[in-house]
């Protein structure tokens, strides 16, 4: 059974940093692209970032470019999101999600077939 | 960025009803369109990928169709457990945008 467990969320002041982690189990982690998706309280879903299975390609939504960094450690079955210069509008539940196709090189066609329960990030003075 | 719209934004239906949710992309995305269901307090769950490919374990009452800019999710016979919000998502261009969601009440 695929399991994705996010951690690292919390209350942080604007301008500060936070590092989210996602620990994966139940599948061959190093074969799959991984993604971060967020959801502001009571709002819809927003794709944040993706990383291919070998970290060869990475993408971000414009609103986090230059502030957030996605990375992965395949030896530790872990995905990360380093978030700097946090803003109140970054307040959201951050989900880690697994891609549905192994060894995908190109970004086109991604779909998120397993999700964690999310970790809440609150940016407030 | 590709803009995704959904209609209706909400609907109320009865058990057994046929329900259709529309999703439109601001430019052609071929069939790179996915559908997710999200029940309150839960993570999203993938229903359909590539416009019409139903995921393993998803009841056969869920079907998807469309290509280009116009897509449809159909629930052939609504069940009590189908309440929640439904989101379409394009995976053709970065950023991989989601629609605003359709809330289904039963």
Interface residues (C-beta under 8 A of the other chain):
Chain A: X37 X44 X45 X46 X47 X50 X59 X60 X61 X62 X95 X100 X107 X108 X109 X110 X111 X112 X113 X114 X115 X116 X117 X118
Chain B: X1 X32 X34 X36 X38 X43 X44 X45 X46 X49 X50 X55 X87 X89 X91 X92 X93 X94 X95 X96 X97 X98 X99 X100 X101
